[in-house]
Amino acid sequence: MHRSTEEPSYFAVIPAVVRYDNVLTDKAKLLYGEITALSNAEGYCYATNGYFARLYNVGKQTISRAIASLEARGHITVVIDKDKATNEVLARRIFPLTPVVKNDSTPIVKKRKDNNTRNNKARNKTGNIPLKAIEGLYEYQLAQKIAGGQE
């Protein structure tokens, strides 16, 4: 995991299941899009509440509530790694649970009339959750079970 400044994608992905969730605030929906944009490299996002608060010019509590509501609605999973001795938070990883579209950071330059769905032979792969996200979540859950004596 690299801790350098994140460079978000050219676009954020907000799937219909999130966009039309009437329980979420508009800020939470926008935040979800930012989380997906920052999840392209590792399969998860590790940006802090302070980062999001500065980005959107809101308080950290506003971000905290939005993340909590996204998690409560099942759109993300938040994994917090703590030091066992001091209980200090070492890292937080936010996994989007709805599909993340891999972005090659190349914007579409020219509209082509031959590019339509009838002529497109490629399979749509946007429904796949990144393998790194699944592996990271599985490893975390397995470690939690072992630590709790459930395994």
N, C-alpha and C positions, 0 to 999 in steps of 0.2 A: 504494500500500500504506500503510495507516495503522498506526502503531506504538502506538496506545493500548491500554489493557488489553482483552484479549479477553473477550467475553461469550459463553460457550458456549450452545448451544441448550438447550431444555427436555429433550432426549433425545439419547442417543448411539446411533449405528447400528453394530452389530457383525453383519455378514452371516454366514450359515451357513458359508461357506468359511473364515472366520476363526475363528468359534466352535468349529468341530469340527476344527480343525487341531491334532492331538495333539502336534506338535512345539513349539508355542508354549506359554509359561507363561500362567497365568491373568492375571498382571500385564500381559503383552504384549497379550493380548486386550482387557483393559480400557483399556489405553493406546490401542489402535487406535480404540476407541469415542470416546475423548476427542479424538483427532486428527480424526475425522470431524465431531464436534461443533464443533470450532474451524475446520473447513474450509468451513463454509457460506458465509461472506462472500466469500472470495477464491478458493475452489476448492483452496486449500492451507492448511496450518497452518505458522505460523512461531514457535510457542512454543519456548522454550529447554528444555534438559534440567533446568536449575535450576527453572523454572516447574513442570514435571511432578513433579520430586522433592519440591518443597514441597507440591504438591497432594495427592500420595499418601503423603507422609511416608516417603520412601525416599531412598537415595543417588543421585547423578547417574550413577554407574556402572551401577546397576540399570536406570535409564532408557535409558542408552546401549546396554546389552545387549538390552533389549526392542526398541528401535528397529532395531538391527542384525538381530535375528531376524525382525522383521516385513519388513524389506527383503530379507533372504536368502530368505524364503518367498514373495516376490513380491506381498505385500499393500500395500506402499508403495514409493515412490521418493523418495529424499532427494537434493535438489539443494543443493549448497553453492557460494555465490558468494564468490570470494576476490579480494583485491586482487592484481593481477598483479605489482606491484613488490615488495610486502612479504609476499605469500602469506598475509596476515591474513584470517580469515574475516569477511566482511561481513554475510552473511545465510545462513540455512538455510531451505529450504522443503520441507515434507513433503507429498507428493501421495498421497492414498489411491487405490489402483488399482482397488479394488472400488467399486461404485456408492455415491454419497453422496446421501441423500435430502434435498432442500431443505426446510428447516423454516421455517414462517412464524411461529414463536414463539407460536402460539396453541394452548393446550391444549384438548382436547375437554372441553366443559363438561357436555353432557347426552347420554346414550345414547338413540339413536333407533331404534325398531324397524323403520322403513322403510329404514334404511341397510344394505343387504346387497349382496353381490356381484352378485346377479341383477338388481337395480334400478340398479346403478351403471353409468352410461354412459361415465364418464371412463376414459381409457386410463391404465394404470399406467406412470408415467414414472420409477420409481425405478431403472431399469436404466441410466440415462444418467449418464455422468461429466460433471461441470460443464465447460462450454466453456472457462472461464478456466483450469481446471487443464490441459486439453489444450493450449491455446495457450501457456501458460507453460512446460510441459514441452517442447513443440516448439521454442519460441524458444531455450530453454537448450541443447537438443541440437544445434540448428543452429549456435549460437554456438560450441559445443565443437568441432564439425567444422571450422568456419572457422578457429578458433584453432589447431587441430591440423593444418591444411593438408590436410584430407581432402575438401574441397569443390572 
